[in-house]
Amino acid sequence: MPERVRPPEDISPIEFFTDWIPTSVAGDASRRRRLGETRAAIVFVLEGAGEFTVHIAAGVVRGEVGRPSAHDLEVRVDLETWRSLNRGELSAPEALIRRRVRISGNFVLALKLHLILGG
């Protein structure tokens, strides 16, 4: 399995959620296929950087700034942990175990996060 594509080191959270993630998923037929019929709104709260929502529907991912009135999953993480995850210095399971990432909502959806954010 090829190593996952990582975002640029200096990417801003806005660019990551509104452009990089949607573009990465759109360009990866395997990832779109694995997302299948998933329909969800995932809120990412980056402490110190804002709130971002990733919408998933039929293999298409769209990101926006802010939070919708209803969502399926919320992921809370501080900015440095988010950057460490993006660089591959910290794995998602390790971040959860160390309580550097907190999740609330649909835990089955949380298990699919690697399909959206990872490779």
Backbone as XML, in Angstrom:
<?xml version="1.0"?>
<chain id="A" units="angstrom">
  <residue number="1" name="MET">
    <atom name="N" x="0.850" y="-1.174" z="0.000"/>
    <atom name="CA" x="0.000" y="0.000" z="0.000"/>
    <atom name="C" x="0.894" y="1.235" z="0.000"/>
  </residue>
  <residue number="2" name="PRO">
    <atom name="N" x="0.663" y="2.185" z="-0.903"/>
    <atom name="CA" x="1.503" y="3.375" z="-0.953"/>
    <atom name="C" x="1.278" y="4.261" z="0.273"/>
  </residue>
  <residue number="3" name="GLU">
    <atom name="N" x="2.321" y="5.012" z="0.627"/>
    <atom name="CA" x="2.198" y="5.938" z="1.746"/>
    <atom name="C" x="1.190" y="7.027" z="1.382"/>
  </residue>
  <residue number="4" name="ARG">
    <atom name="N" x="0.415" y="7.438" z="2.363"/>
    <atom name="CA" x="-0.604" y="8.445" z="2.088"/>
    <atom name="C" x="0.022" y="9.790" z="1.764"/>
  </residue>
  <residue number="5" name="VAL">
    <atom name="N" x="-0.661" y="10.534" z="0.945"/>
    <atom name="CA" x="-0.212" y="11.867" z="0.586"/>
    <atom name="C" x="-0.447" y="12.770" z="1.782"/>
  </residue>
  <residue number="6" name="ARG">
    <atom name="N" x="0.534" y="13.552" z="2.116"/>
    <atom name="CA" x="0.417" y="14.457" z="3.265"/>
    <atom name="C" x="0.246" y="15.886" z="2.768"/>
  </residue>
  <residue number="7" name="PRO">
    <atom name="N" x="-0.507" y="16.677" z="3.533"/>
    <atom name="CA" x="-0.666" y="18.081" z="3.142"/>
    <atom name="C" x="0.646" y="18.836" z="3.342"/>
  </residue>
  <residue number="8" name="PRO">
    <atom name="N" x="0.775" y="19.991" z="2.701"/>
    <atom name="CA" x="1.984" y="20.794" z="2.897"/>
    <atom name="C" x="2.156" y="21.149" z="4.378"/>
  </residue>
  <residue number="9" name="GLU">
    <atom name="N" x="3.394" y="21.213" z="4.821"/>
    <atom name="CA" x="3.728" y="21.495" z="6.217"/>
    <atom name="C" x="3.067" y="22.778" z="6.725"/>
  </residue>
  <residue number="10" name="ASP">
    <atom name="N" x="3.007" y="23.799" z="5.895"/>
    <atom name="CA" x="2.516" y="25.112" z="6.333"/>
    <atom name="C" x="1.055" y="25.379" z="5.954"/>
  </residue>
  <residue number="11" name="ILE">
    <atom name="N" x="0.298" y="24.348" z="5.621"/>
    <atom name="CA" x="-1.088" y="24.540" z="5.197"/>
    <atom name="C" x="-1.919" y="25.123" z="6.349"/>
  </residue>
  <residue number="12" name="SER">
    <atom name="N" x="-2.777" y="26.052" z="6.002"/>
    <atom name="CA" x="-3.657" y="26.626" z="7.020"/>
    <atom name="C" x="-4.844" y="25.695" z="7.224"/>
  </residue>
  <residue number="13" name="PRO">
    <atom name="N" x="-5.453" y="25.710" z="8.414"/>
    <atom name="CA" x="-6.637" y="24.888" z="8.627"/>
    <atom name="C" x="-7.751" y="25.177" z="7.621"/>
  </residue>
  <residue number="14" name="ILE">
    <atom name="N" x="-7.944" y="26.430" z="7.275"/>
    <atom name="CA" x="-8.991" y="26.774" z="6.294"/>
    <atom name="C" x="-8.711" y="26.092" z="4.970"/>
  </residue>
  <residue number="15" name="GLU">
    <atom name="N" x="-7.491" y="26.204" z="4.483"/>
    <atom name="CA" x="-7.132" y="25.586" z="3.211"/>
    <atom name="C" x="-7.241" y="24.063" z="3.294"/>
  </residue>
  <residue number="16" name="PHE">
    <atom name="N" x="-6.806" y="23.494" z="4.409"/>
    <atom name="CA" x="-6.865" y="22.046" z="4.590"/>
    <atom name="C" x="-8.298" y="21.533" z="4.475"/>
  </residue>
  <residue number="17" name="PHE">
    <atom name="N" x="-9.212" y="22.128" z="5.225"/>
    <atom name="CA" x="-10.581" y="21.606" z="5.265"/>
    <atom name="C" x="-11.423" y="22.003" z="4.057"/>
  </residue>
  <residue number="18" name="THR">
    <atom name="N" x="-11.207" y="23.197" z="3.514"/>
    <atom name="CA" x="-12.066" y="23.636" z="2.403"/>
    <atom name="C" x="-11.536" y="23.277" z="1.025"/>
  </residue>
  <residue number="19" name="ASP">
    <atom name="N" x="-10.236" y="22.995" z="0.915"/>
    <atom name="CA" x="-9.670" y="22.698" z="-0.402"/>
    <atom name="C" x="-8.905" y="21.376" z="-0.440"/>
  </residue>
  <residue number="20" name="TRP">
    <atom name="N" x="-7.930" y="21.204" z="0.461"/>
    <atom name="CA" x="-7.038" y="20.053" z="0.367"/>
    <atom name="C" x="-7.780" y="18.737" z="0.534"/>
  </residue>
  <residue number="21" name="ILE">
    <atom name="N" x="-8.594" y="18.598" z="1.577"/>
    <atom name="CA" x="-9.325" y="17.340" z="1.796"/>
    <atom name="C" x="-10.282" y="17.058" z="0.632"/>
  </residue>
  <residue number="22" name="PRO">
    <atom name="N" x="-11.160" y="18.014" z="0.248"/>
    <atom name="CA" x="-12.061" y="17.712" z="-0.879"/>
    <atom name="C" x="-11.315" y="17.350" z="-2.160"/>
  </residue>
  <residue number="23" name="THR">
    <atom name="N" x="-10.240" y="18.055" z="-2.458"/>
    <atom name="CA" x="-9.473" y="17.786" z="-3.669"/>
    <atom name="C" x="-8.791" y="16.425" z="-3.594"/>
  </residue>
  <residue number="24" name="SER">
    <atom name="N" x="-8.241" y="16.085" z="-2.430"/>
    <atom name="CA" x="-7.571" y="14.796" z="-2.252"/>
    <atom name="C" x="-8.537" y="13.639" z="-2.438"/>
  </residue>
  <residue number="25" name="VAL">
    <atom name="N" x="-9.728" y="13.747" z="-1.866"/>
    <atom name="CA" x="-10.718" y="12.678" z="-2.012"/>
    <atom name="C" x="-11.201" y="12.606" z="-3.458"/>
  </residue>
  <residue number="26" name="ALA">
    <atom name="N" x="-11.457" y="13.754" z="-4.066"/>
    <atom name="CA" x="-11.941" y="13.778" z="-5.454"/>
    <atom name="C" x="-10.942" y="13.116" z="-6.400"/>
  </residue>
  <residue number="27" name="GLY">
    <atom name="N" x="-9.661" y="13.239" z="-6.108"/>
    <atom name="CA" x="-8.629" y="12.669" z="-6.973"/>
    <atom name="C" x="-8.253" y="11.226" z="-6.654"/>
  </residue>
  <residue number="28" name="ASP">
    <atom name="N" x="-8.969" y="10.600" z="-5.725"/>
    <atom name="CA" x="-8.621" y="9.245" z="-5.297"/>
    <atom name="C" x="-9.859" y="8.346" z="-5.397"/>
  </residue>
  <residue number="29" name="ALA">
    <atom name="N" x="-9.990" y="7.648" z="-6.531"/>
    <atom name="CA" x="-11.169" y="6.804" z="-6.778"/>
    <atom name="C" x="-11.324" y="5.717" z="-5.716"/>
  </residue>
  <residue number="30" name="SER">
    <atom name="N" x="-10.222" y="5.183" z="-5.236"/>
    <atom name="CA" x="-10.283" y="4.142" z="-4.211"/>
    <atom name="C" x="-10.889" y="4.683" z="-2.920"/>
  </residue>
  <residue number="31" name="ARG">
    <atom name="N" x="-10.456" y="5.853" z="-2.524"/>
    <atom name="CA" x="-10.979" y="6.459" z="-1.299"/>
    <atom name="C" x="-12.464" y="6.779" z="-1.451"/>
  </residue>
  <residue number="32" name="ARG">
    <atom name="N" x="-12.847" y="7.316" z="-2.604"/>
    <atom name="CA" x="-14.276" y="7.611" z="-2.854"/>
    <atom name="C" x="-15.094" y="6.328" z="-2.777"/>
  </residue>
  <residue number="33" name="ARG">
    <atom name="N" x="-14.592" y="5.269" z="-3.362"/>
    <atom name="CA" x="-15.291" y="3.982" z="-3.350"/>
    <atom name="C" x="-15.435" y="3.458" z="-1.923"/>
  </residue>
  <residue number="34" name="ARG">
    <atom name="N" x="-14.383" y="3.573" z="-1.125"/>
    <atom name="CA" x="-14.436" y="3.103" z="0.261"/>
    <atom name="C" x="-15.391" y="3.933" z="1.109"/>
  </residue>
  <residue number="35" name="LEU">
    <atom name="N" x="-15.562" y="5.201" z="0.780"/>
    <atom name="CA" x="-16.545" y="6.016" z="1.499"/>
    <atom name="C" x="-17.962" y="5.543" z="1.192"/>
  </residue>
  <residue number="36" name="GLY">
    <atom name="N" x="-18.138" y="4.966" z="0.000"/>
    <atom name="CA" x="-19.433" y="4.403" z="-0.372"/>
    <atom name="C" x="-20.566" y="5.393" z="-0.240"/>
  </residue>
  <residue number="37" name="GLU">
    <atom name="N" x="-21.625" y="4.963" z="0.404"/>
    <atom name="CA" x="-22.829" y="5.779" z="0.559"/>
    <atom name="C" x="-22.839" y="6.569" z="1.866"/>
  </residue>
  <residue number="38" name="THR">
    <atom name="N" x="-21.684" y="6.720" z="2.486"/>
    <atom name="CA" x="-21.613" y="7.481" z="3.730"/>
    <atom name="C" x="-22.164" y="8.882" z="3.522"/>
  </residue>
  <residue number="39" name="ARG">
    <atom name="N" x="-23.055" y="9.283" z="4.415"/>
    <atom name="CA" x="-23.594" y="10.647" z="4.439"/>
    <atom name="C" x="-23.392" y="11.160" z="5.853"/>
  </residue>
  <residue number="40" name="ALA">
    <atom name="N" x="-22.637" y="12.239" z="5.987"/>
    <atom name="CA" x="-22.334" y="12.728" z="7.327"/>
    <atom name="C" x="-21.828" y="14.163" z="7.298"/>
  </residue>
  <residue number="41" name="ALA">
    <atom name="N" x="-21.952" y="14.799" z="8.449"/>
    <atom name="CA" x="-21.330" y="16.099" z="8.697"/>
    <atom name="C" x="-20.431" y="15.919" z="9.913"/>
  </residue>
  <residue number="42" name="ILE">
    <atom name="N" x="-19.152" y="16.198" z="9.731"/>
    <atom name="CA" x="-18.169" y="16.042" z="10.798"/>
    <atom name="C" x="-17.614" y="17.422" z="11.128"/>
  </residue>
  <residue number="43" name="VAL">
    <atom name="N" x="-17.732" y="17.809" z="12.384"/>
    <atom name="CA" x="-17.212" y="19.089" z="12.847"/>
    <atom name="C" x="-15.839" y="18.853" z="13.466"/>
  </residue>
  <residue number="44" name="PHE">
    <atom name="N" x="-14.875" y="19.631" z="13.028"/>
    <atom name="CA" x="-13.536" y="19.610" z="13.599"/>
    <atom name="C" x="-13.345" y="20.916" z="14.353"/>
  </residue>
  <residue number="45" name="VAL">
    <atom name="N" x="-13.113" y="20.813" z="15.640"/>
    <atom name="CA" x="-12.838" y="21.985" z="16.468"/>
    <atom name="C" x="-11.337" y="22.007" z="16.693"/>
  </residue>
  <residue number="46" name="LEU">
    <atom name="N" x="-10.657" y="22.937" z="16.040"/>
    <atom name="CA" x="-9.214" y="23.105" z="16.212"/>
    <atom name="C" x="-9.023" y="24.214" z="17.226"/>
  </residue>
  <residue number="47" name="GLU">
    <atom name="N" x="-8.718" y="23.819" z="18.445"/>
    <atom name="CA" x="-8.584" y="24.782" z="19.527"/>
    <atom name="C" x="-7.506" y="25.799" z="19.172"/>
  </residue>
  <residue number="48" name="GLY">
    <atom name="N" x="-7.902" y="27.050" z="19.147"/>
    <atom name="CA" x="-6.999" y="28.127" z="18.780"/>
    <atom name="C" x="-7.036" y="28.475" z="17.304"/>
  </residue>
  <residue number="49" name="ALA">
    <atom name="N" x="-7.806" y="27.739" z="16.507"/>
    <atom name="CA" x="-7.834" y="28.003" z="15.060"/>
    <atom name="C" x="-9.239" y="28.052" z="14.477"/>
  </residue>
  <residue number="50" name="GLY">
    <atom name="N" x="-10.249" y="27.578" z="15.182"/>
    <atom name="CA" x="-11.615" y="27.673" z="14.685"/>
    <atom name="C" x="-12.305" y="26.333" z="14.506"/>
  </residue>
  <residue number="51" name="GLU">
    <atom name="N" x="-13.496" y="26.411" z="13.919"/>
    <atom name="CA" x="-14.319" y="25.232" z="13.668"/>
    <atom name="C" x="-14.514" y="25.058" z="12.171"/>
  </residue>
  <residue number="52" name="PHE">
    <atom name="N" x="-14.469" y="23.808" z="11.738"/>
    <atom name="CA" x="-14.573" y="23.475" z="10.328"/>
    <atom name="C" x="-15.474" y="22.253" z="10.192"/>
  </residue>
  <residue number="53" name="THR">
    <atom name="N" x="-16.244" y="22.220" z="9.122"/>
    <atom name="CA" x="-17.131" y="21.083" z="8.896"/>
    <atom name="C" x="-16.773" y="20.417" z="7.585"/>
  </residue>
  <residue number="54" name="VAL">
    <atom name="N" x="-16.732" y="19.095" z="7.623"/>
    <atom name="CA" x="-16.540" y="18.287" z="6.429"/>
    <atom name="C" x="-17.849" y="17.547" z="6.195"/>
  </residue>
  <residue number="55" name="HIS">
    <atom name="N" x="-18.445" y="17.781" z="5.024"/>
    <atom name="CA" x="-19.685" y="17.112" z="4.622"/>
    <atom name="C" x="-19.324" y="15.988" z="3.660"/>
  </residue>
  <residue number="56" name="ILE">
    <atom name="N" x="-19.901" y="14.820" z="3.881"/>
    <atom name="CA" x="-19.655" y="13.658" z="3.020"/>
    <atom name="C" x="-20.994" y="13.184" z="2.488"/>
  </residue>
  <residue number="57" name="ALA">
    <atom name="N" x="-21.065" y="12.981" z="1.182"/>
    <atom name="CA" x="-22.279" y="12.449" z="0.568"/>
    <atom name="C" x="-21.902" y="11.735" z="-0.717"/>
  </residue>
  <residue number="58" name="ALA">
    <atom name="N" x="-22.207" y="10.442" z="-0.774"/>
    <atom name="CA" x="-22.000" y="9.630" z="-1.975"/>
    <atom name="C" x="-20.583" y="9.748" z="-2.532"/>
  </residue>
  <residue number="59" name="GLY">
    <atom name="N" x="-19.588" y="9.680" z="-1.673"/>
    <atom name="CA" x="-18.201" y="9.701" z="-2.113"/>
    <atom name="C" x="-17.642" y="11.073" z="-2.393"/>
  </residue>
  <residue number="60" name="VAL">
    <atom name="N" x="-18.438" y="12.113" z="-2.192"/>
    <atom name="CA" x="-17.980" y="13.489" z="-2.414"/>
    <atom name="C" x="-17.789" y="14.148" z="-1.052"/>
  </residue>
  <residue number="61" name="VAL">
    <atom name="N" x="-16.695" y="14.865" z="-0.906"/>
    <atom name="CA" x="-16.388" y="15.554" z="0.339"/>
    <atom name="C" x="-16.320" y="17.046" z="0.054"/>
  </residue>
  <residue number="62" name="ARG">
    <atom name="N" x="-16.990" y="17.796" z="0.922"/>
    <atom name="CA" x="-17.000" y="19.265" z="0.820"/>
    <atom name="C" x="-16.690" y="19.821" z="2.198"/>
  </residue>
  <residue number="63" name="GLY">
    <atom name="N" x="-15.829" y="20.820" z="2.257"/>
    <atom name="CA" x="-15.460" y="21.420" z="3.534"/>
    <atom name="C" x="-15.872" y="22.871" z="3.603"/>
  </residue>
  <residue number="64" name="GLU">
    <atom name="N" x="-16.148" y="23.321" z="4.829"/>
    <atom name="CA" x="-16.517" y="24.721" z="5.037"/>
    <atom name="C" x="-16.077" y="25.173" z="6.419"/>
  </residue>
  <residue number="65" name="VAL">
    <atom name="N" x="-15.996" y="26.477" z="6.567"/>
    <atom name="CA" x="-15.668" y="27.075" z="7.856"/>
    <atom name="C" x="-16.949" y="27.144" z="8.680"/>
  </residue>
  <residue number="66" name="GLY">
    <atom name="N" x="-16.840" y="26.826" z="9.960"/>
    <atom name="CA" x="-17.985" y="26.911" z="10.859"/>
    <atom name="C" x="-18.600" y="25.556" z="11.119"/>
  </residue>
  <residue number="67" name="ARG">
    <atom name="N" x="-19.736" y="25.606" z="11.817"/>
    <atom name="CA" x="-20.412" y="24.369" z="12.195"/>
    <atom name="C" x="-21.860" y="24.447" z="11.750"/>
  </residue>
  <residue number="68" name="PRO">
    <atom name="N" x="-22.401" y="23.328" z="11.268"/>
    <atom name="CA" x="-23.807" y="23.307" z="10.855"/>
    <atom name="C" x="-24.713" y="23.187" z="12.085"/>
  </residue>
  <residue number="69" name="SER">
    <atom name="N" x="-25.997" y="23.350" z="11.886"/>
    <atom name="CA" x="-26.928" y="23.227" z="13.014"/>
    <atom name="C" x="-26.978" y="21.794" z="13.532"/>
  </residue>
  <residue number="70" name="ALA">
    <atom name="N" x="-26.747" y="20.821" z="12.675"/>
    <atom name="CA" x="-26.723" y="19.417" z="13.092"/>
    <atom name="C" x="-25.489" y="18.747" z="12.499"/>
  </residue>
  <residue number="71" name="HIS">
    <atom name="N" x="-24.875" y="17.863" z="13.278"/>
    <atom name="CA" x="-23.715" y="17.120" z="12.786"/>
    <atom name="C" x="-23.733" y="15.730" z="13.399"/>
  </residue>
  <residue number="72" name="ASP">
    <atom name="N" x="-22.949" y="14.845" z="12.801"/>
    <atom name="CA" x="-22.911" y="13.448" z="13.220"/>
    <atom name="C" x="-21.748" y="13.126" z="14.155"/>
  </residue>
  <residue number="73" name="LEU">
    <atom name="N" x="-20.680" y="13.886" z="14.026"/>
    <atom name="CA" x="-19.470" y="13.603" z="14.781"/>
    <atom name="C" x="-18.748" y="14.915" z="15.040"/>
  </residue>
  <residue number="74" name="GLU">
    <atom name="N" x="-18.158" y="15.032" z="16.231"/>
    <atom name="CA" x="-17.318" y="16.190" z="16.538"/>
    <atom name="C" x="-15.949" y="15.687" z="16.965"/>
  </residue>
  <residue number="75" name="VAL">
    <atom name="N" x="-14.921" y="16.285" z="16.386"/>
    <atom name="CA" x="-13.534" y="15.951" z="16.693"/>
    <atom name="C" x="-12.880" y="17.206" z="17.245"/>
  </residue>
  <residue number="76" name="ARG">
    <atom name="N" x="-12.367" y="17.123" z="18.470"/>
    <atom name="CA" x="-11.682" y="18.258" z="19.103"/>
    <atom name="C" x="-10.196" y="17.942" z="19.204"/>
  </residue>
  <residue number="77" name="VAL">
    <atom name="N" x="-9.391" y="18.904" z="18.774"/>
    <atom name="CA" x="-7.940" y="18.709" z="18.788"/>
    <atom name="C" x="-7.273" y="20.079" z="18.846"/>
  </residue>
  <residue number="78" name="ASP">
    <atom name="N" x="-6.127" y="20.155" z="19.520"/>
    <atom name="CA" x="-5.397" y="21.422" z="19.513"/>
    <atom name="C" x="-4.582" y="21.520" z="18.225"/>
  </residue>
  <residue number="79" name="LEU">
    <atom name="N" x="-4.192" y="22.721" z="17.900"/>
    <atom name="CA" x="-3.528" y="22.992" z="16.621"/>
    <atom name="C" x="-2.223" y="22.211" z="16.464"/>
  </residue>
  <residue number="80" name="GLU">
    <atom name="N" x="-1.408" y="22.124" z="17.518"/>
    <atom name="CA" x="-0.134" y="21.405" z="17.398"/>
    <atom name="C" x="-0.352" y="19.911" z="17.186"/>
  </residue>
  <residue number="81" name="THR">
    <atom name="N" x="-1.337" y="19.332" z="17.857"/>
    <atom name="CA" x="-1.640" y="17.911" z="17.648"/>
    <atom name="C" x="-2.120" y="17.692" z="16.223"/>
  </residue>
  <residue number="82" name="TRP">
    <atom name="N" x="-2.970" y="18.584" z="15.719"/>
    <atom name="CA" x="-3.459" y="18.497" z="14.339"/>
    <atom name="C" x="-2.287" y="18.512" z="13.362"/>
  </residue>
  <residue number="83" name="ARG">
    <atom name="N" x="-1.333" y="19.406" z="13.588"/>
    <atom name="CA" x="-0.155" y="19.463" z="12.706"/>
    <atom name="C" x="0.682" y="18.180" z="12.821"/>
  </residue>
  <residue number="84" name="SER">
    <atom name="N" x="0.832" y="17.651" z="14.033"/>
    <atom name="CA" x="1.580" y="16.399" z="14.219"/>
    <atom name="C" x="0.906" y="15.237" z="13.500"/>
  </residue>
  <residue number="85" name="LEU">
    <atom name="N" x="-0.420" y="15.193" z="13.544"/>
    <atom name="CA" x="-1.160" y="14.162" z="12.814"/>
    <atom name="C" x="-0.939" y="14.309" z="11.311"/>
  </residue>
  <residue number="86" name="ASN">
    <atom name="N" x="-1.012" y="15.532" z="10.803"/>
    <atom name="CA" x="-0.812" y="15.770" z="9.368"/>
    <atom name="C" x="0.587" y="15.396" z="8.909"/>
  </residue>
  <residue number="87" name="ARG">
    <atom name="N" x="1.579" y="15.645" z="9.754"/>
    <atom name="CA" x="2.970" y="15.319" z="9.399"/>
    <atom name="C" x="3.252" y="13.831" z="9.517"/>
  </residue>
  <residue number="88" name="GLY">
    <atom name="N" x="2.350" y="13.086" z="10.153"/>
    <atom name="CA" x="2.574" y="11.661" z="10.355"/>
    <atom name="C" x="3.440" y="11.352" z="11.558"/>
  </residue>
  <residue number="89" name="GLU">
    <atom name="N" x="3.693" y="12.342" z="12.395"/>
    <atom name="CA" x="4.506" y="12.147" z="13.598"/>
    <atom name="C" x="3.703" y="11.484" z="14.715"/>
  </residue>
  <residue number="90" name="LEU">
    <atom name="N" x="2.388" y="11.558" z="14.617"/>
    <atom name="CA" x="1.490" y="11.019" z="15.634"/>
    <atom name="C" x="0.368" y="10.288" z="14.912"/>
  </residue>
  <residue number="91" name="SER">
    <atom name="N" x="0.072" y="9.073" z="15.352"/>
    <atom name="CA" x="-1.024" y="8.333" z="14.734"/>
    <atom name="C" x="-2.335" y="8.699" z="15.431"/>
  </residue>
  <residue number="92" name="ALA">
    <atom name="N" x="-3.425" y="8.546" z="14.718"/>
    <atom name="CA" x="-4.737" y="8.845" z="15.295"/>
    <atom name="C" x="-5.023" y="7.976" z="16.525"/>
  </residue>
  <residue number="93" name="PRO">
    <atom name="N" x="-4.768" y="6.651" z="16.480"/>
    <atom name="CA" x="-5.012" y="5.856" z="17.683"/>
    <atom name="C" x="-4.192" y="6.333" z="18.889"/>
  </residue>
  <residue number="94" name="GLU">
    <atom name="N" x="-2.927" y="6.679" z="18.644"/>
    <atom name="CA" x="-2.078" y="7.171" z="19.729"/>
    <atom name="C" x="-2.619" y="8.490" z="20.279"/>
  </residue>
  <residue number="95" name="ALA">
    <atom name="N" x="-3.054" y="9.372" z="19.397"/>
    <atom name="CA" x="-3.615" y="10.655" z="19.830"/>
    <atom name="C" x="-4.868" y="10.453" z="20.676"/>
  </residue>
  <residue number="96" name="LEU">
    <atom name="N" x="-5.702" y="9.480" z="20.304"/>
    <atom name="CA" x="-6.901" y="9.178" z="21.093"/>
    <atom name="C" x="-6.541" y="8.607" z="22.454"/>
  </residue>
  <residue number="97" name="ILE">
    <atom name="N" x="-5.596" y="7.677" z="22.475"/>
    <atom name="CA" x="-5.174" y="7.058" z="23.740"/>
    <atom name="C" x="-4.588" y="8.101" z="24.680"/>
  </residue>
  <residue number="98" name="ARG">
    <atom name="N" x="-3.817" y="9.019" z="24.140"/>
    <atom name="CA" x="-3.193" y="10.077" z="24.952"/>
    <atom name="C" x="-4.165" y="11.223" z="25.261"/>
  </residue>
  <residue number="99" name="ARG">
    <atom name="N" x="-5.387" y="11.114" z="24.759"/>
    <atom name="CA" x="-6.436" y="12.130" z="24.946"/>
    <atom name="C" x="-6.057" y="13.486" z="24.358"/>
  </residue>
  <residue number="100" name="ARG">
    <atom name="N" x="-5.306" y="13.433" z="23.286"/>
    <atom name="CA" x="-4.969" y="14.664" z="22.563"/>
    <atom name="C" x="-6.013" y="14.959" z="21.497"/>
  </residue>
  <residue number="101" name="VAL">
    <atom name="N" x="-6.842" y="13.959" z="21.183"/>
    <atom name="CA" x="-7.990" y="14.109" z="20.289"/>
    <atom name="C" x="-9.191" y="13.579" z="21.061"/>
  </residue>
  <residue number="102" name="ARG">
    <atom name="N" x="-10.275" y="14.352" z="21.041"/>
    <atom name="CA" x="-11.506" y="13.927" z="21.709"/>
    <atom name="C" x="-12.615" y="13.837" z="20.679"/>
  </residue>
  <residue number="103" name="ILE">
    <atom name="N" x="-13.382" y="12.773" z="20.757"/>
    <atom name="CA" x="-14.436" y="12.518" z="19.785"/>
    <atom name="C" x="-15.760" y="12.371" z="20.513"/>
  </residue>
  <residue number="104" name="SER">
    <atom name="N" x="-16.807" y="12.970" z="19.931"/>
    <atom name="CA" x="-18.157" y="12.754" z="20.455"/>
    <atom name="C" x="-19.104" y="12.603" z="19.271"/>
  </residue>
  <residue number="105" name="GLY">
    <atom name="N" x="-20.087" y="11.747" z="19.454"/>
    <atom name="CA" x="-21.054" y="11.507" z="18.384"/>
    <atom name="C" x="-20.957" y="10.086" z="17.878"/>
  </residue>
  <residue number="106" name="ASN">
    <atom name="N" x="-21.097" y="9.913" z="16.580"/>
    <atom name="CA" x="-21.164" y="8.620" z="15.923"/>
    <atom name="C" x="-19.772" y="7.972" z="15.861"/>
  </residue>
  <residue number="107" name="PHE">
    <atom name="N" x="-19.523" y="7.020" z="16.762"/>
    <atom name="CA" x="-18.192" y="6.399" z="16.833"/>
    <atom name="C" x="-17.909" y="5.482" z="15.646"/>
  </residue>
  <residue number="108" name="VAL">
    <atom name="N" x="-18.925" y="4.920" z="15.032"/>
    <atom name="CA" x="-18.711" y="4.126" z="13.813"/>
    <atom name="C" x="-18.167" y="5.038" z="12.716"/>
  </residue>
  <residue number="109" name="LEU">
    <atom name="N" x="-18.724" y="6.221" z="12.620"/>
    <atom name="CA" x="-18.219" y="7.203" z="11.658"/>
    <atom name="C" x="-16.777" y="7.587" z="11.993"/>
  </residue>
  <residue number="110" name="ALA">
    <atom name="N" x="-16.479" y="7.693" z="13.260"/>
    <atom name="CA" x="-15.109" y="8.029" z="13.668"/>
    <atom name="C" x="-14.108" y="7.008" z="13.137"/>
  </residue>
  <residue number="111" name="LEU">
    <atom name="N" x="-14.526" y="5.747" z="13.071"/>
    <atom name="CA" x="-13.642" y="4.713" z="12.542"/>
    <atom name="C" x="-13.355" y="4.902" z="11.058"/>
  </residue>
  <residue number="112" name="LYS">
    <atom name="N" x="-14.232" y="5.602" z="10.350"/>
    <atom name="CA" x="-14.045" y="5.863" z="8.915"/>
    <atom name="C" x="-13.216" y="7.113" z="8.642"/>
  </residue>
  <residue number="113" name="LEU">
    <atom name="N" x="-12.840" y="7.849" z="9.668"/>
    <atom name="CA" x="-12.113" y="9.099" z="9.454"/>
    <atom name="C" x="-10.856" y="8.910" z="8.617"/>
  </residue>
  <residue number="114" name="HIS">
    <atom name="N" x="-10.161" y="7.790" z="8.783"/>
    <atom name="CA" x="-8.942" y="7.573" z="8.003"/>
    <atom name="C" x="-9.241" y="7.535" z="6.508"/>
  </residue>
  <residue number="115" name="LEU">
    <atom name="N" x="-10.463" y="7.160" z="6.120"/>
    <atom name="CA" x="-10.819" y="7.156" z="4.691"/>
    <atom name="C" x="-10.911" y="8.589" z="4.159"/>
  </residue>
  <residue number="116" name="ILE">
    <atom name="N" x="-11.282" y="9.501" z="5.030"/>
    <atom name="CA" x="-11.445" y="10.893" z="4.631"/>
    <atom name="C" x="-10.124" y="11.626" z="4.718"/>
  </residue>
  <residue number="117" name="LEU">
    <atom name="N" x="-9.475" y="11.527" z="5.873"/>
    <atom name="CA" x="-8.274" y="12.300" z="6.125"/>
    <atom name="C" x="-7.000" y="11.587" z="5.704"/>
  </residue>
  <residue number="118" name="GLY">
    <atom name="N" x="-7.019" y="10.270" z="5.756"/>
    <atom name="CA" x="-5.823" y="9.502" z="5.433"/>
    <atom name="C" x="-5.898" y="8.924" z="4.043"/>
  </residue>
  <residue number="119" name="GLY">
    <atom name="N" x="-5.055" y="7.966" z="3.795"/>
    <atom name="CA" x="-5.004" y="7.365" z="2.481"/>
    <atom name="C" x="-5.683" y="6.044" z="2.380"/>
  </residue>
</chain>
